[in-house]
Amino acid sequence: MIPDFPLSVSFAEAAKLLSVSPNTIRRHAKDGRLRTIRLGRRRVVPFDALRDLIRDGRPEQGTR
């Protein structure tokens, strides 16, 4: 069975999906909040890692 969603996305695609900047995606990947994998020379974001980030996301400081 082929899923209806991509198995992985680029950092730019992940940023568009989450309505954030690519730098935000890179920062989350660097600090370990977003899991990434290397495919050849490219680093990509597994689609389920985006779901995990949304599910486990922390509220920004100063918000309730």
CORPE-V313381 format. One record per helix or strand of 2 or more residues. SS is the DSSP state (A for helix, B for strand). FROM is the first residue (numbers start at 0). LEN is the number of residues. Records with the same first field share a line. If there is no record, write none. Layout:
# CORPE-V313381
SS->FROM-LEN / FROM-LEN
This chain:
# CORPE-V313381
B->7-2 / 36-3 / 41-5
A->10-8 / 21-9 / 46-10
